[in-house]
Amino acid sequence: MIQELQIQKPNPFSYIGQLFDFIRNFFAWWYGDIPLSLLSFLKRVLVILDDTTSFSIILKGFFKPWKNDYNIAGWLVGMSIKAVYLPIILVLFLLTISCIVLALLAQLIILPIIIGLILLNPFLTP
């Protein structure tokens, strides 16, 4: 037995529902998924930077002598070299954090700016 294929007319309410679902999914992606991925990227970059510079290890061993030389010269050389190295690496950490946080803030602010500029466009006057 052959069945006939029936074509149904599209319901306009389904299109409106799909539009609202698309908008909801877009905002969930823009304000949910992207900021979380940027924060996980920040976490990974900080781990790599800490592994590369040994910041946490040097900070923990700040008062240990240089190359385990337990005389006054070993203590002074170790503390002076670490006192010069640690602020440089701290500035690098703060610069990295500030750049990624600035990118996160720009990502969160750019969509309302774009929508506002579209709505305030003088060429779209009715």
Order of alpha helices (4+ residues) and beta strands (2+ residues): alpha-alpha-alpha-alpha
